Amino acid sequence: MHQNYVGVDADKEPFLLSVVVTDANNHNVPQYRAIMWMKNGNRKICLPFIPNKPMTVKVIISHFDHGCKIEKGPKEIFNPEIQKDLLLLEEQEGSVSFKFGVLYANEGQTSDDEMYNNEFGSAKFSKFYHLLGDKVRLKGWEKFRGGLDTKSDTTGTASIYTVYEGHEIMFHISTLLPFSKDHKQQVERKRHIGNDIVNIVFVDTDDCDKMPSFRPSMMKTQFTRILVADCRFPEQRFVCRFNIFSEESVPLFGPPLPCPPVFTNFQQFRDFLLVKLINGEKAAFNTPVFAQKRQRTLEMLIRSLYQEHMPENSKNNMLNRRAFSDLIPENVHGSRRKEEARQLEFVRVGQSLKLKTILKGDAPTSLATSGALLKQQPWEPQCFLLDFPYDIICGDSWGDKLVVATSSGIFVLEEGTAPRIIFDKSVSVKQLNVVEAHGLLIFLADKGKESRICMFRLTDFEGEEQEGVVLNKSDCKEHKLEKTKGCHLYATSRPGGSHLRMVISVGKRLLVYAWKHSSAWSAWCSVADDDITEEFQFVRELQAFEVPQLMTLVDAVGDDNQICIAYKNQFDLINEKNGDTLQLYQIDANKVNIVSAIDIYEDDEAELLLCYNHISHFQKLSEESSHEFDFHWNSQPKAIVCAFPYIMAFTPDTVEIRLIINGSLVHTMTIPELFLVTSKCDIYFGSTAPDVGPLSSPTTKEFTFSPPASPSVPSTKTSPTINLYKIPLTCLAGQMSSEKPITCPQMALPQTLLAPLVSVPEQTHTTSTTSTTQHSPLVRTKRPGPASHPPATTHLPVEDIKNRHDSNSSSSDSGILLNRNLSETSPPISPFFSTSLDDEESAIV
């Protein structure tokens, strides 16, 4: 049962706090989940639950914004009616209902006045809007009406309605709205469609290959922010092409259009379009106009609830008040009987609210925000390999395989087959990379003064003739790179570039190497030269101030490439061409644990995500440091993964998932004894725990480990075995990436989501009081280019779409699953949070 609190922060601003201990959606591992409502939105955290060491309210609050200062309280609210008030707050942060305009246009029409004056539509247009939903009679309609008249038919007799994944949607169809022959302005049509945030413009044409004729300037509206325009729907077969237009102030939102933006599968098109419409409206709510209205509304509601429920103002709480330092999991106030009665009353009121919500036709908020109906979370791990008997030091992906280094040798792991050893234990490896574009396996072998960089061609381990070959230390002699003796660290350029670069650290010396062939040449002549080490050419030697702990190569567009180096308590940027050094970021802390420096690219501009201790910091290469977009992790990460729109922190026992746009916490997944293996393409991680919960396993075939007979491979191992799991990148991000494109093997594309129902930045370190109108450094004005989705080719009859009711619900943690086959193209998820901005019944003032 939730425990609810009210209090005031150091700025005299009231807040509400709700805390629960639950194991839901967390592999049956209990954890604290807390949500704090403030005037600029809600903030959510998940914290580990330790049975013999419960947390106080004060400790939990301290995890918000890394030490949210409390002026007064908080005091627990014992009035069960608080659930009704919190339900109202949840409805403000997450829209359940949407209304979209659909405008019919004939080919060649150049103004919205001409489009509004189309009294009737064509048969193709009728087919199109029947694909969106079901035609309903408005008079007597008791469900979501989207501002239409359901009593006297003044807004038409029928409209199109659907429920998609728990969201009610009413479409304002231009030809179903009243038409006036005397008034060319068609005020009744403009009043609804012109005031919708998102519009669809259907251009009636048979030629899907013709250049689009629609332009946003044709629409004279001050309210519409998103236009899904130039929808084409030829009669001969189902082929639909469309384009998206949005104002510059609207943040990026997914899913991205496929390239070309053509759909030949009506169900895939419908799913994609509805998700795009919903995400577009949610993204539009983050424009300054809507954000300011939302903040005023939330501030008014929270202050009203504070005045009602604060103990000195509430008679119900004066006799039932717990101390500030009482333990969250302990419900020990008064007699046991009194406490049980209080809990029963809370449950009764909660169930009553849920029933009322269901009866009036709305999606139950408890289901819409809990994820209980979701079949699979986008980050749900898939079993890759069970019972691997050796501790993994490092690894990298090779297509759909893994290459891992252990103390007993280097192994190739593949799902559904037994592990295969390719190097015995005489080869000691500290770092390993697979460069598929150039067909290379690179690793740092040996220790101390004898360490060197070794490289082999991937073809040396391919084919049946190589299957039983196990190499050893002596086989590495001819594959060592010159001048690298005594090295302790190296870094390679990001996959996807045409040329491969590598920087090797030998103490303070930085050796810059470049592969002399392009990736295209390497793919064409993969075995042209016998001596692989001669293909890596030494370029120059640079000098660092200290021995690097971490290195990242940064690709600069139209400028010199850079090397980001971390040591002690700072990050430096070294020009790869001339060695000029810039102190990029200084860490002001006594104890510093460097985690990672991740290069992220947008609009061909590079920036770095610098991660240390509990903090992730966005840093531009040419600007002064700003902490405006810093965010903090609940636990100190050991590794960070960016999979736009998410950023994931791997700690020893959790995977913490946040939105990279604003740092909002989306989900915390508890997996004991956890470590990341690689995230170059799909995300691979391991756990020595015997069971991490109900993980999906597409190929549940298990093998016992039996490598080829070799005196260097032990036959038994008494320490715990390792289970390996993967999270497909397409589950998290589809084809959109905030990083440079990478070479990735073809794989089945999984389900995708609607935008998560999460609110404004949570745990974001900022001193600004207007952060709701600001964007992350990743959100700029330039729109991304179309992604490389192949168009679907499955043909289904349009007539099969009758009596549709998509009933899956949404989740405050994960969003909504698109109901489609795993083999179909799946677009990524919008990272943007939602609000409730309905029609004239909106609470916004």
Summary of the structure (lengths in Angstrom):
residues: 845
radius of gyration: 29.1
end to end distance: 33.5
largest distance: 94.7
contacts: 2778
relative contact order: 0.14
helix: 20%
strand: 32%
